[in-house]
Every structure is written in structure tokens, then in C-alpha cells.
Amino acid sequence: MTADSKPWLLAETTYGWVKEQPYEVAVLPFGATEPHNLHLPYGTDTFEADIVGARACERAWRAGAKVVLLPTIPYGTETNMAALPLAMNLNPSTLLAIVSDLVETLTRCGIRKVLLLNSHGGNDFKPILRELAGRSTAQLFLCDWFRMIGDVYHEVFQAKEDHAGEMETSVILAVRPDLVARTAEGALRADEGATAPFRIEALSRGWVGLTRPWHSLTTNTGSGNPHAATAEKGERILEIVADRLSQFLVDLAGAELDERFPFA
């Protein structure tokens, strides 16, 4: 390996290294390909998964954890966006098949600690973890990285909901500002991300849930006002996530897989 090598990134690592250096933990990221208001790219969730995974795995590796980041799956469940162009859907049953095949590959290679790193709110991996728990020797974990920041979210951001809102726009401004669409005057080319209210009280209060049809819920697919977004806010939140997630990976790599794992 050279000084510029990144052995925590499988896509950039050679067989000559991998066959001599067994990994302890694998991170499998999932993004999506879907519209994000008028100003963010379709690959927003995938770019987020890439950068969150890379930062966390690099820090964990440098702290001594033998962790490997797999290439991001750029598709997710988009059934609520079926009316929108090129929202590329994988049904939940398809996601189960993909995760099952990849986890089987990892366990065959001797890696039994696997983290699913999710960057798309439409993906529901908990049922997949429950099903695979009954037929896989791997210990599976799930991180929706955007749920790691609930305690600090309102210290950084003004807006509440966030699909192409202030948080996601800030993250993309931090890592891919070249892909953020702007008007001739330099403002974000985006609406305010307003969402339609429910007509039934139980839905408004969250007592009853549903899969929301996104074309009726939003005007241009955004939920949450993005106009207060800055690259500095995005960088701050990425640092918090990288610190928290890398520590989990270090702890996981060092944990013994005995009959009581993961309990004390």
C-alpha cells in the first residue's frame, strides 16, 4: 500500500491487499435515485451515503478498527414517488434479496459484523434485519445516519421536515456544491418545501400512518425549506455524524462475538 492508499474503501483496494488483511466489520451503504426539489441532484442520498461512510470508516480505521466500506447501492424503495419521473424503485422484497445475497457473501469471507448504512428515508431495513436474524450467522446492525443528529438538529437548522430541505441542502453544499442549481441571481433554484396538510386528525397527529404519495404531498418533491442552508452547517453535521459513527465501528470491531453479544 502507498501513502495515499485507502484500505477502508473496498472500491479502491486491490486483491493483493485484501487477501492478506482480513476485515472485522463491513459497512454496506444504501442511497437512492429520486428527485430532491428543483435544486438538488437525483443522487443526493447516494452522495450522502458515500461521504458519511467514507469519513466514518477512515476515522475508525485510523483508530485501529479493520473496517471496510462497500460501494453504495444507489437505489432504494420509491413506491411513494411512483408518479414522479425517474424515481428508481426497488421494492422492499428486492432490497431483502440484495441484502441477503451480499450478507451471505460477507459471511463466506469471514466477516460477521455488518452495518447497513442507510441514507434514504423510504428504505425500511428493520424487517430485513429481523428476517435475516433467523437464517444468517452475521450480526447485522442498521444506521439511518440522519437519525443520529436528533439531539443537535435544532442547534444547527431552522427547518423541521427534511427532504431536500435545509439539512440535506447544507450537506450537498458542503460536499458537491457544483451540483446545486441556482438562479441567475445566485439564489437556490428551489421552492420553500411546503407540504400539504392531512384532512384527517389522526394522520396529522401521527396516531395513524400511511405511505404518503409524494406528488400530492409536495409541490416540487421538497419537504422543508432549504433557503437557510449553508455549506458550514453541512460540514458541522457531517463531523458530528462521522465522530459518532466511527466510534460505534471501533467499538463493534473490538467486541467479541460470544453467546451474549451484544449484551454485557
N, C-alpha and C positions, 0 to 999 in steps of 0.2 A: 504494500500500500504506500501511496505517496502522501506528502504533507497535505495535499488538497483532497485526499480521499474522504468519502463519507460512508463508512461501512454500515451506518444505521439506515441508509437508503438502499433497499434491495435493487431498485432500478438502475443504480449507478455502481453496483458492486459486482465483481467478477466471480466466476466459479472457483478460480484459484484461491480466493479469499474465503468464500463461503464454506468450501469443503473442509477447511482447516479450523474454522472458528464457529462452533455451534452457538446458535442464538438461544436465549432463555424465554424471550417474550416476543410475540408478533403483534403488530398493530395493523388492523385492516380498516382503512378509511372508506367511507361512503359519502359521495356528494350527490348531485342531481344536475339535470339539464332542463331548465324551466325559465320562464320569463320572470324578471325582477324589476317591476315598474318600467319606466321608459329609459332609465339611465344606467342600470347595472346589467352586466352580461349574463347570458343564459348559464354560463359556467360558474356563477358566483359561489354556489355551495361547494363545488369541486375545488375551486381555488382556496376557499377557506379550509377545507379538509387537508389540502396539501400543506398549507403553511402551518396550521396548528399541529399537524402530525410531525412535520419536519422539525419544528422548533422544540417540541416536547421530547422527541426521540433523540435529538442531538444533545440536549441537556442531560437526559437520562444516561446516554452512552458515556458522556464525559464524566459522569458521576460513577461510572463503573458498571452500569446495567447493560447486559448484552441484549439489546432490543433492536428489532428490525421493523422498519416501516414498509409495508407493501404498497404497490401502486393503488391509487384511489380508484374505486369503481365510480364512474361519472354519471350513473343513472340511479333513479330511485322511484318510489311509488308516487304517481302523479294522477291518480284517478279523480281527484277533486279538481284537476286542471284539464280534464279531457276536452273541454270546449275551447281551449287555447292552443294556438299553433305551436307545434314542435316542443310541447312539454312531454319529454320522452319517458314513457311509463314502463316500469317493471311492477307487475302485480306482487302482492305480499308472498304468494306461493312461489313466485320466481325468485324473490330475494331469499326465501328459505333454501331453495335448491342451490343458489350461488354460494351462500354462506356455508351450507352443509358440505359442498364439494371442496371449498377452499380450506375449511377447518380439517376435513379428512386429510387433505394434502399436508397440512402443517403437522398434524399428529403423526403421520407417516414419517415425517422428517425429524421427529423427536421434540417438537415444540408443542407443549400442552398448556401454555398460558397465552391466551388470545384476547386482545381488546378490540371490540368493534368501535371505531371512532366515527360517530355519525354527525353529519353537517346539514342534514335535511329534515325539517320538522315533519314531513309526510311519511318518513320511514318509521315503522313500528317494529323494533327488533326484540322487544321483551317476549312476545310469544315464541319467537325463533329460539331465544336462549332457553326457554322452558322446554321446548320440544327436543333440542339437541342435548339438554342435560340428561335426558333419559337414554341416549344412544351414542354419546361421544365421550371419550376419555379426556377431552380437553376441558380446562377450566375457562369458561367464557365470561367476559365482562363487557359492559356497554357504557359508553360515554357519549351523551349528546353534549358536545363541548359548550354549546350556547346556554346550557342549563347550569354550568359551573360558576356563573357570574351573577346569580340572582341576588347575592348579598351586597354586591357593589354596583349593580347595573345603574341604579338611580343616582349614584355618586358621579357617574360619567355621562349618562344620557338623559335627555329630557323626554323623549317619546316613549310610549308604552309598548304597543304591539310592534313586532319587527319582522316583516318580510320585505326586504329592500328598503327598510326604514333607516333610522339614524345609526343603529349599531352596525348593520351589515354594510351600509354605505361607508361608514368610517373605516371598517376593516378593509374594504376594497380600495378605498383611497390610500390606505397605508401600504398595501402590497401590490396593487395593479391600477394605479391612478390613470394609466393610459387607456383603460377600458371603461372609464366612467364618462358617460355622454353629458355634454354641457351645451348650453345655448350660446349664441354668438356673443352674448354679454358676459359669459363665464359662469352663469348660474347652473345648477343641476337641471338637466332636462327631465324633470320628474313632476308628477302631481304631489299632493300632500298626503297621499296614502290613507285617505279616509275609507272607512268600511261601513257597509250598510247595517243598520240595527236589526235585530230579530223582532218579529211581531209577537212572539210567544215569550212570556216572562220566564218560564223555566229554562229556556235556552239562554236568555240574557244573563241569568244568574249562575249558569253553569251546572244546574241541577240535572239537566238532560243534555247529552252531547249528540253530535252528528258529524258526518263528513261534509264540510262546508263547500258548496260549489263556488269556486274562486271567481268565476266570471260574473256571478251575481253579487258576491260579497264586496268586490273591489271595482274601481274604475279602470285602472291600468295594471292590475296584479299586485300593486304595492299595498301593504298594511303597515302603517306607522309613518310619520312624517320624517323624511330624510334630510330636510334642509338645514338642520343644525349640525350635520355630520362634519367631522374633520379627520384628517389623517392622524393627528395626535391622539384623538380619542381611540381610534382603531388600534394604534400601536400600544396604548396603555392597556386595553382589554386583552390584546394578544399576549402581552407579557404576563398578565395575571393568569391566563389560561395555561400558558407554557410552563410557568412555575408550578402550578397545582398539578397539572397532568404529568409532568416529568417526575415529580416526587412520587406519585402513585406508581409509575412504571419502575422506579428504583425499588420501592417497597415490594412490588409484585415480583420483580426479578429475584429478590433476596429471600422470598418466602418459600418455606418447604412445603411440598405437596404431600402432606400426610393425610390421615383419615379425617382429621378435624378441620383441614383447610377450608375456608379462610378464617376460621374462628380460633380464638386464643385457647 
